[in-house]
Amino acid sequence: MKMKSLLFMAIPMALIAGCAVGPNYRRPAISAPARWTEPLRGGETNAAASLAAWWKNFHDSELNSLVDRAVRSNLDLRVADARVREARAQYGVAVGSLLPTIDASASYARTETSHRQPVLGSIPIPAGVPFDNNLYQAGFDASWEIDVFGGKRRAMESARARVQASEYGRRAAWVTLLGEVARNYIDLRGRQRALAIANENIQAQNRALAITQDRFSKGLTSDLDVQQAATLLATTKAEVPSLQTEIQISIHRLGVLLGQQPGALAAELTNAAPIPAAPPQVPVGLPSELLLRRPDVQLAERRLAAATANIGAAKSDLFPKFYLTGVTGFESISAGDWFAAGSRFWSAGPTVQWRIFDAGRIRANIRVKNARQEEALANYEQTTLTAFEDVENSLAAYANEQIRRQSLQDAVASSRKSLDLANKLYANGLADFLQVLDAERSLYQTQDALVQSDQAVSTDVISLYKSLGGGWETPSPASTSVAASNPTYSNRERF
């Protein structure tokens, strides 16, 4: 009969537990423009973006190999994986707090009772009454906090959102890694091409110096021409060490991105190769798709959800805590009848705890959680604006750099013609050597600028893919049970 009474008491408390204090979460509405502000004039299209393996659009087998190895061994990704496992374990802790806890214990003790304790010392004790005994105990203790006001469920909701945030953090690390590998590889090939152009100009300037020295020996020109040619040659040679340093830095960086020693890729990457050309078309989709594709935006949104749930967890401390507790087991002074029916004991009943005074700590903690939720909301809004800004900047840079590259291609062609003409006029005594030097200097500068522009176009494509959130595929709902169980809430507050 007593157990039935306990069940009747527990049923209404369990029904009340359907409520939860604190605000219910709903994803904030963020307005997205219908179209990108920047005109799509660099080969971009509004077609749906397919970004899961964007680096393959460069059609460079070495780049593909570097990316494949980076995603298997990069240490930043390992850190992100560990954070996901940590968040999932924390979610398990939060789920476990909703369920009863049961402890088993067994003990043996040799005890002796005081002959002069207050009760026994005031009455006559018959002879032969033992004051020392063996005490054998074994049993189970159970305790269950009924989540009447939803504090534990809010904590579980927050933990679930943190799991999802950690998963989006891992995807953000993935996007960053892919962009860094591709960018450093493009930088490497660009510096190698610049070094090759510098060496070609050094050879040409060596020939020009030899010509001026021969003409000077024959009395056809002055020593000034020789010194000017030597100065231009030395200036061009001075560029080589800097280029070689930049090449080594790129190789070292790629090695570390692949989780290897800085010099591990030297033999593989030292030989020069062309700069991977940007694809002719880059589908970028619509702005409304960006917020669902950028992992950093999703990460900020999940952190906002966690911060909102934490308000309810803090508010639940204002209300009473309800527990069901029970103890059962066997106790005897003799091992022989330890588990006999007469040695059995048990107790069960509800408990209520309510903190009456805490000097305002609970309400101060609620204010802390509210402030953190406001911070998370502002961070989410700022992250979305930054996402749109990144794409707009990348679109502008990519389109304008292609225009610049076309002008530099025309400039290189004109500089070659100018140098050929200057050499012919100088050979026939119709122009001074200063015109030849100016033409050589102009050709080298425009060639170097063209290489930088080729490199910049490919790098701008990488930045565009990265700003669009490219580099990972959205997992199916079944892949993450925690993510699949996430409900959508309103902002109404109960209680």
N, C-alpha and C positions, 0 to 999 in steps of 0.2 A: 504494500500500500504506500509506503514511504517513497519507493522508487517511482511509482506512478505520479505522485505529487511533484517530484522533481521534474519529470518529463513535462507535466502540464505547465510548470513554471518556465521551462526552457522554450516551449513552443512559441509563446507570444514574443519572447525576446528575440528569437530567430526571425520572426516575421518583421519586427521593428528593424532588424539588421538589414532589411532591403534598402534603407535610406543611408545616405552618406552626406556628411556636412561638407561645406566648402563649395567653390564654384565648379560646375561641370564644364569640361573643356570642349571648345569648338575651334577648329582651325580658323585663324583670322582671314578675312577676305582681303586679298591683295589685288588691286586692279592692275591689269597688264595691258600695254598698248596693243592695238589691233595689228599694227605693222611696225617694223623697225624704223627708227628715225633716219638712219643712214641709208641712202639708196644702194641697192644691190647691183653694183656696177663692176665688180671684180670677179665675176664668175659664180657668185653666190646665187642660190635660188631659195624660194620659199617652200620647196618640196620637203616632205618629212625627213628629218635628219636621221641618218643611220650612222651612229657614232661608236658602236661597240668595238670596232677594230679599225679606227680611222688611220692609224699609222701605215696600214697596208696600202692606202691610196697613194703613197709615195713610190710604191713598187721598187723598194730597195731591200734586197734579201738580208743584208747586214743589219739594217735597222730592225727588221722583223726578228732576227735572231737575238739582238740585244734586248728587245722588249720581252721576248719569251723568257729569257734567262733572268731578267730583272724581276718579273712578277713571281718567279719561283724562289728567289734568294734575297730580295731586298730586305734590309733590316727594319726599315720604317714600316713595311707591311707586316713584319712579324710583331712589332710593337702594337700595331692596330689590331691584329688578330688576338693578341693577349688581352687587350682592352675589351674586345667583344666577349671573350670567355669570362673575364672578370664580371662584366655587366650581367651576363646570363646567370652566373653563380649568385650574384646579388639578387636577381629576380627570384631564384630558387629560395633564398633566405626569406624574401618577402612573402612568397606563397606559403612557405612552411609556417609562418607566424599565424596564419588563419586557422590552422588545424590544431587539434589537441596535442599536448605533449604527455608522454607516458614514460615514467622512469621505473626501472626495476632495481631492487636493492636486496642484499642479504648481509647479515652480520652475526657475529658471535661476540659476547662479552662476558667476562667474569666480574661480577659486581658484589659489593658489600655495602649494606645499609648501615647508617649511623645508629648506634644504640641510643643516642641522646637527641635525636631530631625532635622538633616541637610536639608532634603527635604521639610518637611512641614513648617519648620521655615522660609523659604525664599519665600514663596508664601502666598497670602491672603487666609484664610480659611473661607468659607461661614458659616454663623451662622447655628447652628443645626446639624453640622456634629458630629457624636458620636466618642468619643475617647476611650470609654470603651465598650466592647462587650463580649458576650459568644462565645466560640469556641468549636464546636463539631467535632471530627475527628474519623474515623474508616476505617480500610483498611488492606491490605496485603502487605508484603515486601518479595520478592523472590530473591535469589542469587544462582548462579550455577557456580562453577569453572570448566571449561572444562579441563579435564586432558590431555592436548595436548602432553606433554612430559613424561607422565606416572609416575610422582612422587607418586601420590595417589595410582595408581595400584601397584607400587612397595611396598608401605607401606602395602597395603592389602595382597600382596604376602608374605611379611615378617610376618604379623600377622597370616596368615594361617599356615605358617611353625611353628610359636611359639605355635599354638594350637596343632599341631601334636607332637611337642617336649614335651609339657606338658602331653599329653596322654602317650607318651613313658616314661616320668618321672614317671607317676603313675604306669605303668607296671613294671618299675625298682624297685619302692618301694614295689610292690607286690612280686616280685622275692626275694628281700632282706628279707621281712617279713617271707615268707614261709621258707627260709633257716634258719633264726634266731629261729623260733619256733621249727623246727625239730632239729637243733643243740643243743639248750638248753634242749630239751626233751631227746635226746641221752645222753648228759652230766649228766642229772639227773639220768637216769637209770644206767649209768656207775658208778657214785659215790655211788649209793645205792648198787650196786653189790660189789664194793670195800669195802664198810662198812660191808656187810655181810661176806665177806672173812676175814676181820680183826677180826670180832667177832668170827668166827669159829676158827681162829688161837689163839685168846685169850683163848678160852675154852680149846684147845689142850695144850697150854702152861701152863694153870692153872693145868691141869692134870699132866704135866711133872714136875712142881714145887712141886706138892703134892708127887710125886714119889721120888724126890730127898730129900725132907724133911723127908720122911719115912725111906729112906736108910741111911740118916745122923743120924737119931735117933737110928738106929740099929748099927751104927758104920761101915756101909758098904761103906761109901763115906765121902768126906770131906765137910766142909762148903762152899768151893769154888764152888762146883757144885750147891749148893742152891743159892748162890748169882748170879751166872751166869744165872740160870734159871729165877730168879726174875728180873734181868736186861732186859733180852729178853722180858719178859712179860710186863714190864713197858714201854719199847720202842714201842711195838705193841699197847698198850693202848693209847700212845701219838698220834697215827695216827687218832684215832677216832674223836676227836674234829674238826680237820681240814676237815675231810670228811663230818661231819655233817654241818659245815659251808658252804662247797661247795654245798651240797644238798639244803640248805635253799636259797642260792643265785640263784640257778637254778629255784627254785619254785617262788621266788620273780620276777625274770626276766620274766618268762612265764606269770605271772599275769599281769605285765605291758604291755607285748606284746598283751595281750587280752583286753587291755583297762580297766583293773580292778586294785584294790588295790594290793600291793605286796603280801599280805598274803591271798588273796581270794582263791587260789587254794591249800592251805596247806592240808586241809582235803582230797581233791581229789587225791593228788599226793604223800602224805607221805608214803603210803604203797608201798613197793618195787615191781618192776616188771622187767622182763627180758629186756636186751638191744635189741631193734628191729634189727633183722638180715637183712643184706644187701641182695638185690635180687641176684639170681645167674647170671643173665645177665643184662647188661645195654647198650641198643642201644644208640650210640652217634652220628650217622650220619656222614656226611663228613664236612671238614672245610669250604667248599663253602656255606654250609647252615647256618653257625654260624652267619654271618653278618646280615642275615635277621631275625634271631631269638633273638639275644641279644637286649633287649630294650635300654641298655645304648649306644650301637653302633647306633641304630636308632635315639636316642635322640641327639647324637652328630652330626649326619648327618643333622637332621632337623634344628639344631642351625646354622650349616654352611649355609643351604639354606636361613635362615632368615637373616644372616649377609650379604650374597651376595645381597639379595634384598634391604637391607638398603643402599648399595652403590648407586643403581639407585635412590632411594628416595632422597639421599643427592645431587646427581648430578643434579636432576631436578631443584634445586634452582638456578642453573646457567642461566636458561632460563626464558623467560617471563611467566607470569601467565595471563590467559585469563578468563574473567568472563562474564556472562550474568546476568544482574540485572533488576529488574522491581518493580514498586510500583503502586498500584491501591487502590482506596478507595473513601470515601465520606467526604466532609468537608463543614461545614455551621456554620453561626452565630446564627441559629435558629434551635431548635429541631424539629419544625414542618416540615421543608423541608430538614431535614438532609440527607435523602435517596432519594431525588428527583433527576431526571436526571441531572439537572443543578448543583448539588453539587458534581458530580463525577469528579475525577481527576485520571490520570495515567501517568506513564513514563516508558520507557524500552530502553535498549541499552547495547552494549558491553563495557567492560573496560579492559584495558591492564595495567599490573604492571610489572616493570622490575627493579630489584635492580641493580643500576649502580655501587655503591661503598659500600663496607662493611668491608674494611681493611683486606681482605683475610679470613674472617670467614667461608665463604662457602667452599672454597678450603681446608681450614684446617679441616673442618668437614668431607670432602670427604676423606682426608688422615686418619682421625680417623676411618672411616668406613672400609677403605681398610685394615688398621692394624688389626681391629677386625675380618675381614673376614679371614685374614691370620692366626690369632690366632685360629679361629674356625676350619680351615682346619687342622692345626697341631694337634689340640685336637682330631679331628675325626680320623686322622691317628694313633695317639697314643692310642686312645680307641680301635681301631681294633687290634693293636698289643697286647695290654693288654688282649683282649678277647681270642686271640689265646694262649697267655702265660698261662692264667688261666686254659684253658682246658688241655694243655700239662702238667702243674704242677699237676692237679687233676688226670690225667691218671697215671702219674708216682707214685704219692702218693698212689693211690688206689691199684695198682698192687703190689708195693713193700710192702705195709702194710700187704697184704694177705700172702706174703711169710714170713714176720716176724711173723705173727700170727701162721702159721703152725709150725715154729721153737719153739715158746713159748709153744704151745700145747705139743710138744715132751718134752720140758724142764720140764713142770709141771708133766708129767707122770714119767719122770726119778727122779724128786725131791721127789715124793711120795714114790717111791720104795727105794730111798736112806734113807728117814726118817724111813720107816718101818724096814729096815735092821739095821740102826744105833740104833734104840730102842731095837731090839732083841739082838744085840751084847752087848749093855750097860747092859741090864737086866741079861745077862749071864756073866758079868764081863770081856768081851772080847774087850771092847772099852771104852775110857773115855767119859765123858759127853760133852766135847767140840765138839766131832763129832756129837752128837745129836743136840746140839745148832746150829751148822753150817747147818745141814740138815733142821732144822725147819726154820731157817732164809732164807735159799735158797728157800724152798717151798713157804713161804709167799711172797718173792720178785717176784718169777716167776708167782705166781697166780695173784698178783697185776698187773704185767706187761701184763699178758694175758688179764685181764679185760680192761686195757687201750688200748690194741691192738684191742680187739673186738669193743670198743667204737670208736677207730680211723678209723676202716674199715667202719663203718656205717657213721661216720662224713665225711670221704673222698667221699663216695657216694653222700652225700648231697652237698658237695663242687662241685662235678662233675656235678650234676644236675643244680646247681646254675650257674656254669660257662658256661653251655650250654644254659642258658637263660630260663630254665624251670619254669613253674608255672603260665602261663597265656596262653589263647588261642587267636590267631589272630582274631580280629573282622572282620565281613563281611564288604565290602565297603559301604553298605547301612547304617551301624551303625553310621557313622560319615560323615555327608554331607560335612563338610569342608575338611576332608581327601580325600573323593571321588573326589572332584573337583580339586585336585592338579595336574597341568600339569607338564610335563618334558620339561625342556628347554635346549638349548645348551649354550655354553660359549661365543658365539659370542656377540659382543657389538654393539648396534645400536647407530646412531648419533655419 
